[in-house]
Amino acid sequence: MTARVLEHPPAEEIRLEEVLHALADPARLEIVRFLAAAGAEVPCSAIDLAVSKSTTTHHYRVLREAGVITQVYRGTSKLNGLRRADLDRLFPGLLDSVVNAAEGQRADTGPATAPTP
């Protein structure tokens, strides 16, 4: 049995406009905020989005294809992590600025749910 491998863009092909498009959606921004807070790979099921499973899958795919996250299969789980090193090298300060702004908005609109490591 062969392991399932998902395609990710090489770091040199990550484009700012695609990253910004991926981060412009509130659900995708929530995924990124959660992954940044977790600081580790987490399964899709760890992040509770208020959308259907097919829409959740779409959001993860957009983030992966833009180069914002990695997705790898480990056993039957698909784990997600930020491509922080690549994004910080390509666009210094962008990820931290976006995550900090998202955290500020959450503080204004209600309590944030902290991920458990």
N, C-alpha and C positions, 0 to 999 in steps of 0.2 A: 504494500500500500504506500503510495506516494503522499508526502506531506503537501497540503494546500499552501500555495505561496501567492500572496497578493502583490501586485505591482505597485511600486512607489517611484516617483520621479527622482532621478539622481539630484543631488544637492545643486549642481551647476545649472539644472533646468528649472529650479523653483523660481517663479516670477512673482514680483510684488503684487501686481494686479490680481493674480489668482489667489494669493494669500489673503489679500484684503477682501475680495469677494467671498471667500470661505468664511472669514471672520464677521461678515456683515449680517449674518442671520443669527437671531437670538438663541436658537437651539444649538447651533454650532458653537457659538460663543460660550454657552453654558458647558458644553463638552470640554472646550479648551480650558475654561476656568477650573473645572473639576480636575482635569488632568494635571494642571499646573499646581493645584493645591495638594493633590495626591503625591506628586513627585515620583511616581512609579507607574508601571504598566497596570492597567485595570481592565477587567472584562466589560463588555458593552452593558451587561446587566447591572453594573455598579452605578451607572448614571441613569437616574430616573428622569426621562423626558416626557412631557405631556403630549406626545404624538404617537401615531401608530408605529408598529414594528417596521413596516416597509419605509415609512418616512424617516425613522431613526437610521435605518440602513443607508438610506440616501445621504443623510447628513454626514455619517462617518465616511462614506465614499468621497464626497466632495472635499472633506478635510484631508483625506489620504491623497487624493489625486492632486490637490494643491500643494502638497508637501508639508502640511501643518502637523500631521500625526503619522505614526507608524501603526500598522496592524499586522499582528502575527498570530498564527494558530499555534496553540500549545495544547495538545490533546484535543479535546472537543471545545475548548474555549478560544475565543478570538480576543487577544489582548491589545489594548490601545495605549499608546504613549505619545508624548509630544516630541517633535523633532527639534527640541530646544537648542541643541548645539548648532545644528544647521541654520536655524532661523536667527539665532543670536549672531552668528558669523556673517550671514548675508544681510540682515537688517537689524543692526545693533539697537537694542532698546525697544524694538517694536512689540515683541511678545510681552515683556513686562509692562509696557504702557497700556496695552490692550487689556491684559488681565487685571491690572490695577483699576482701570476705568470700569471694567465689568464688576469688580468687587464693590466699587463706590456706588454703582447703580443698584446693586443688590442691597447694599446697606440703606439706601434711600427708599427701597420698595418693600423690604422685609428681611427677615433673618435668613442667612445663608446656611445651607446644610453642609457641614464640614465632612469631607470624606474620611473614612476610617482606613488607616494604612493596613 
